Amino acid sequence: MMNKNLVIAVDGHSSCGKSSFAKSIAKKYGLIYIDSGAMYRAVTLYGIEKGLFSAGNIHQNALIEALPSLSIRFTYNPSLSRYETWLNGRNVEENIRHIEVSARVSQVAKIREVRQQLVQMQRDIGKNKGIVMDGRDIGTVVFPQADLKIFMTASLEVRTGRRYKELIGKGEKVSREEVMENLRTRDQIDSTREESPLRQAPDALVLDNSFLTPGEQMEWLENILIEKGLA
Ligand code: CDP
């Protein structure tokens, strides 16, 4: 029997398949799935649309002031079989995935006030629920008491290939080099920032999925849940 308040944290490097894995886990075990990265992306999109970036820098104070007025929600769209992110009542699922947002999101995610606000929202969403959340600081900061913490990674080559294919598939005009550079830069900023940097929690289990199929990943997880008496 599945414990209905099971909390699973999935952290790791950019574009290593955290979201796909977390979604499959949620589906299989009847948990709520939350993409914390989408929340940082939504705040970044807001900043771009409000003209808060100039010469590549963000006007931090203006963004911080706007934070309390931002509403970020998730819904599941059954006809497209996907989760969708809403910012102030508008569906922004497509917009937040563009490379322009990826290019700026790590700068926004460094800001302490942004993190405080989003971490609070993430904890509220997860309260008294079975949940799987993916991001960078879920096992270290958001849910340090998670039942299971997974730290995912894959080679930069493999991650670039996956994200490039995904973006090209959506009709975005990007080069492989641009994608690789974005992943490299984000990992660098995310791992070295002062506020809750990307770190492997001491009690996290590492999953390098460079050469694993989605089915093999799931088997890995099932065995762990059984071993831990969680499923
Ligand atoms: O899916 P992908 O690996 O491209 O990234 P994401 O999960 O959508 O996250 C986008 C960015 O948000 C990351 O590069 C981090 O800068 C930031 N982020 C964070 O700081 N903390 C989280 N819990 C999740 C994302």
Boltz pocket constraint, residues with backbone or C-beta under 6 A from the ligand:
constraints:
  - pocket:
      binder: B
      contacts: [[A, 13], [A, 14], [A, 15], [A, 16], [A, 19], [A, 36], [A, 37], [A, 38], [A, 40], [A, 41], [A, 105], [A, 106], [A, 107], [A, 109], [A, 134], [A, 135], [A, 136], [A, 137], [A, 138], [A, 186], [A, 187], [A, 190], [A, 196]]
      max_distance: 6.0
